[in-house]
Amino acid sequence: MINYYKTVNGRIERINEYEIGCWVNCTAPEDDEVQYLLDFFNIPPELLRSALDEEESAHIDNEDDTTLIIMDMPVVEKASGSISYSTMPIGIMITKNNVITVSVKESTILTEFSEGVVRNVMTHYKTHFILHIMLRMATKYLQYLKQIDMISNRIERNLRRSTKNKELNQLLDIEKSLVYFSSSLKADEVTLEKIMRGRYIKLYEDDQDLLEDVLIEIKQAVDMAALYLNILNGTIDVFASIISNNLNSVMKIQASLTLLVSVPTVITGMYGMNIIGGLPLDSLWWFPLALSAVLMLIMYIILKHKGMF
């Protein structure tokens, strides 16, 4: 699907037809739409193919009069009552007259621009526009990282009360999300530093300041992701040790109870056999029971002293 947007009175609005200086947003394009982009905007096929590759990592490339910037943007998905975070590549192409964004799925960040949530962004100032997209992307990363931190803290509190597989699985999902974020943020940081050198995109003074703001936000997100990942790894290790200790405690108690129960079994078994010469006080029915109780008490005291209970 291809839509056109233009800044009108400081707000981005959708327009019906293509205009020079408008923003072309292409989401999950069909084959005929891909061909239209190639023919009408004279986009090199290799660049468009890269922009539509879901596995493409963040980078910047230039061919003919078109510059392609691939950025990994954060994505949040809700399914079966749980929330998962990941990243997806967005292709931003800068042509002679327009900015074209290409993605295989809808992006919350681009939706905010298309719905006019982000104001005072000029679509005809191409560098200005793409830097605002990147700034919004960096802000979204920070927002999602704070959400991840809140979720992990809540799960940790639940685990302190009761260690369950559900909470442990949620921690593993969060760990996977942080790994995705960390990897994507580092690739985005490298791409932004290449843009900073000014070899691919012409930067004006205001653009330079805006790009520096984006880089600061991205670096902060990189540090936050690394910090939260380290904390989460430590938390998982701690709870793994707790689970192991709890299991050892259960096994110790089980072994101790097995030893205690074996005492009356041995005594009554001996008194239940026909032994020549007989056993001490075998005529008294209560003696085996009393002997078993005394031996069990002695064994309990010994096991208690050894820390088995």
Summary of the structure (lengths in Angstrom):
residues: 309
radius of gyration: 33.6
end to end distance: 68.3
largest distance: 114.7
contacts: 910
relative contact order: 0.09
helix: 58%
strand: 18%
